[in-house]
Amino acid sequence: MNQLIRIRPTAALRVEFAQWAVAQRPKVDTVGIHEFGVPPGLFAGMPERILIGSTVDGHRYVSPEEDAAQGRPGPGTGGLVDLSGWPLALVGESVPETVIPATRPDRSRQLAEISGPEQLLGTAVPEPPTSANTSDSDRSDPTANRTAENGEGAPSCDVCQREFGTARGRDAHRRQVHPEA
């Protein structure tokens, strides 16, 4: 699989970047209106001056000089830490050994003490109404809309005598096939 690094140079450096790209063998092609697809092998040897301010795979390129000016440790200098506080490792760099527990605390006893939704929610849960709503919009029971118009339990069209599984299906048929009725 041929993976390319997508680079979008700044407008001021676009011509210089394009000149570098066509000087490569094989040439570096464009992958978008202002983006170039650079093979990973060529990326490592690119002149840094044409990368400053560019976006590389959707992220702004940060030069080692900019890192030093901002007081940030550069890549490969160690001391990198992500937002969670865990040390980051770079390829070929070792980090201190970290032990992560293989099991989680047992919470099944806590859940076993809950007998119903009232305890779980901390409030009484209302009972559903005893009379079920069987309107045409109720899709919970597919047989709820069946009627005994023809004596067999399946509704039929009174114009063409076609049988339907639901009254809703029959009504849709009437509107589409027999609009004059």
N, C-alpha and C positions, 0 to 999 in steps of 0.2 A: 504494500500500500504506500503510495507516494504522498507523504505528508509535507505540506508547505507551511512556512511561517508567513502569515499575512501582515504586510507592512504598509501603512499609509503615511508617507512622508508629509512634512509640512508643505504648505504651498510654496514657500520661499526655497525649499530644497528639492522640490519635485523634479525639476529639470536635471539637477546634478545627480539625483538618485536614478533617474531614467538613463542618464549617460553611463553610470556605473553598471546598471542592469543590462544594457545592450552590449557592453564590453565583455560580459561573462560568456564562457563557452560551456555548456549551451546557455543561450540567452535566458535571462530571468523574465518571465511573462507577467502580464497584468492579470489580476483575478477580479478586478472591479474597476470602476471608472477612475479611481485614484489609488488603487491598491495593487501591490505587487506580491506575487507568491515566490518567496525565496526558499530554496531547499535548505534544510538545517545545516548541511556541510558548508554552504556559502555564508550563512548568517554569522558563524563564528569568526570569519575572516573579513567581515565588512568594515569599511572605514567608519569610525564612530561619528565623525562630523556629519554624515548624512543621516544618522539615526536620531540625533538630538531633536527632541520635540515631536518625533514621530509616534504613531501608535503601533504597537507590535502585538498582534493577536488580540486587539481590542483594549490593550493596556498601554498607558503612556510610557515611553522608553525613558528610563532614568539612568543617567551616566554615573560612573564612579565619582567623577568630579562633583556632580550635583549632590551625591550622597555625602561626600566629605564636607561640602559647604553647609549642608543641613545638619551635620553632626550625627548622621545615621551610619551604622556600620555597613560596609558594603558586602556584597555576596562573597561567601567563602572566608569572611573574617571572623566567624564565630559570634556567639552572643545573640544570635537571632532568636526571637521569641514571638509566637503568634499571639492573637488577642486573648486566648484562653490561658496564657501563661506557660504553655508547654514549649520546650525548646524545639526549634526547627532544625532539621538536618539537611544538608546539601549532599549531593552525590559524592562519595569518597570521603565524607567528613563524619566523624563519629560523635555521638552525643552520649550524655550520661545514661546509664541503664535505668529504665523506669519500670516499676512493677505495677501492673494493673490487676485488680482482683478479678478472678474468673467467675465469681458468683455474685448474685444480687441479694439484698436482704429479703428474707421470706415475708411477704405481705399477705400470704394466703390466710393466715390466722386472723388478720385484721378484717379481711373480707368475709370470713366465715361468721363473724359476730354480727354482720348486717343481715337482718331477716327479711327486709322488704324495702320498697322504694321510699317509704316514709323515713326510714333511718338513713338511707343513702342521701336523700335530698334534704332532710331536716324539716320537711313539711308534709302535710297530708296530700295524697294524690287523689284527685276526684275520680269517681267511678264513671265509666263510659255509660251513655244513656242506654236504657234497655230496648227502646224502639229503634231499630236500625234504619238509617236513612237510605231509601232505595231509589233515589232520584236518578235521572239519566247520567248525572255527572259522577255517580259513585261507581268506581271501577274495581272496588275491592272484591266484589262477588260477581263473576261473569254471568251467573244465572239469575241475578237479581232483576234484570230487565226483561226476562222471559214472561210472556203472557199467554193466556189460554184462549186466544181469539178464535183459533180454528179447532179447538177441542183437543189438540195433541200437545199443547204447551209451546209450540213454536209459532211466532207471529208470521203472518204472510201478507203480501201486498194485495190490497183489495182491487187493484186494477189488473195486474197480470198474474196473480195467484202464486207468485214466487215466495218460497218460505225462507225465513231468516232466523239466525240464532238469537238475535236480540231485537227488541223494539227500536232501539237506537239505529241498528243496521237497516231495519225496514224503513224508518223515517228518512234516513240519508238516501236510500234508494228512491223513495218517492220524490224527494226534492231534485235529484239528479236526472232520473229517467222519466218521470211523469210530472214535470213542473206545472202542467195545465190542470192536473187533478187537485 
